[in-house]
Amino acid sequence: MEDLNFRKGDAKTAIFGSETMLQSSPVDRIPDGPTTPEIAYQMVKDETYAQTQPRLNLATFVTTYMDDYATKLMNEAISINYIDETEYPRVAVMNAKCINIIANLWNTPEKNKWKTGALAIGSSEACMLGGVAAWLRWREKRLAAGKPVDKPNFVISAGYQVVWEKFAQLWQVEMRQVPLTLEKTTLDPEAALKMCDENTICIVPIMGVTWTGLNDDVEALNKELDAYNMKTGYDIPIHVDAASGGFILPFLKPEHKWDFRLKWVLSISTSGHKFGLVYPGLGWVVWKDQTYLPKSMSFSVNYLGANITQVGLNFSRPAAQILGQYYQFIRLGFQGYKEIQHNCMEITQYLHREIGKMAPFINYSHEVVNPLFIWYLKPEYAKKAKWTLYDLQDKLKQSGWMVPAYTLPNNIQEYVVMRIVARQGFSRDMADMLLNDIKEAVAELEKLEYPTPTRIAQDKNFEVKGSVFTHTGTPHKKK
Ligand SMILES: Cc1ncc(COP(=O)(O)O)c(C=O)c1O
């Protein structure tokens, strides 16, 4: 006779026949007892079941596709803590090799065998490290000259990513924003220099502005800054936030000067988990030479089996991403990266052309310089439209796509735009499916008899702010 009196949650219980699957998942308290791994797995998996497919998410910049071998390698390394260098010395060496490869992609002039850089959890940590190094260098020089150090500032365009707001808040460094306008869509070097003074720790141009996909002109900035530093006697440096562009430009536009070839570029940060083609979280920061990395940023501990010196905000951190990055370098090589980035650009340009042909839309810029672009509703179309891009975002979500609508930064915040980032894993075929879904969604929205709630809210918003609104979100300021 079979024993039917088994414990609840016993391995013999079918997952969906178990008592646990009749309970809601824990929210506040740890459950009293254990359950089987199969049931626990199912419950956790099911919590994320209804989410968007990652490859249909065109909002994110972060890698959602790696091949099977990369995935296997990273899974096998999932238990490795990077900080345990004595236990995993080869991982530390691999990390240093990745830094060397990236530094050389960015044309480092550093002669040392091991280039000066650091691993980070993403661009945010990498930007922080670049910013902190600039602040400490400025501080050390000021203190040596007996000058006050209580009012540091840095200069960046209003198209900054939120990490720079965090840097400003957390380190209490004033952020001076160069406004963007419809005519001046990237950092204006002249305007940037007007904001500089003896307390400026650095200027931060962005390669791959999060909001627009455009690149700041680092070469022009460097030129103007050179003259400015000469005239004033300051030595304000540049940190380039190349979160996206850092892995695009070296492959697609190697002749374009934005990196260590420029005199005042002393540090650059990027995301390994964006166009570095590695799953999250991985960032990199590289300095032009070890002299630009303040010694006070290196911390040593002696309790892990050797004296370990590290630059970074985190201590423990996953190492699997380093294996993933090194694998991609070996697997793809320069040519492989170039081909993937080329395809992302081709698909972006294709979408840019096709979206530009659709009656309701106008592209924000003629150029596509990174695999992302934005567009908005044509003013004349929008005057009659009963919908906004937020409604289109909702409609596309119904077919699984995540195509975000949002307002542009300060000064041009009345523009509602839509953005697509094309990453590895987004094919031409998928682009055609998306275009089709956009056309169908627009056709449905055009049949609306009454304005949608977002249309009404958007119009009200402009009324309140004193703009004579058109239905686009395109501002026409009252004269
Ligand atoms: C220009 C820029 N800087 C910094 C970041 C922050 O990057 P991460 O998400 O890797 O921390 C981003 C992210 O989109 C970005 O676009």
PDBQT file of the ligand as one rigid body, heavy atoms in Angstrom, charges set to zero:
ROOT
HETATM    1  C1  LIG A 501      25.439  58.513 -20.495  1.00  0.00    +0.000 C 
HETATM    2  C2  LIG A 501      25.195  57.531 -19.383  1.00  0.00    +0.000 A 
HETATM    3  N1  LIG A 501      25.952  57.589 -18.275  1.00  0.00    +0.000 NA
HETATM    4  C3  LIG A 501      25.781  56.744 -17.242  1.00  0.00    +0.000 A 
HETATM    5  C4  LIG A 501      24.817  55.770 -17.286  1.00  0.00    +0.000 A 
HETATM    6  C5  LIG A 501      24.641  54.832 -16.125  1.00  0.00    +0.000 C 
HETATM    7  O1  LIG A 501      24.990  53.558 -16.566  1.00  0.00    +0.000 OA
HETATM    8  P1  LIG A 501      24.779  52.208 -15.748  1.00  0.00    +0.000 P 
HETATM    9  O2  LIG A 501      23.352  51.849 -15.943  1.00  0.00    +0.000 OA
HETATM   10  O3  LIG A 501      25.721  51.272 -16.442  1.00  0.00    +0.000 OA
HETATM   11  O4  LIG A 501      25.142  52.449 -14.324  1.00  0.00    +0.000 OA
HETATM   12  C6  LIG A 501      23.992  55.652 -18.426  1.00  0.00    +0.000 A 
HETATM   13  C7  LIG A 501      22.931  54.644 -18.489  1.00  0.00    +0.000 C 
HETATM   14  O5  LIG A 501      22.094  54.618 -19.358  1.00  0.00    +0.000 OA
HETATM   15  C8  LIG A 501      24.194  56.549 -19.502  1.00  0.00    +0.000 A 
HETATM   16  O6  LIG A 501      23.450  56.482 -20.616  1.00  0.00    +0.000 OA
ENDROOT
TORSDOF 0
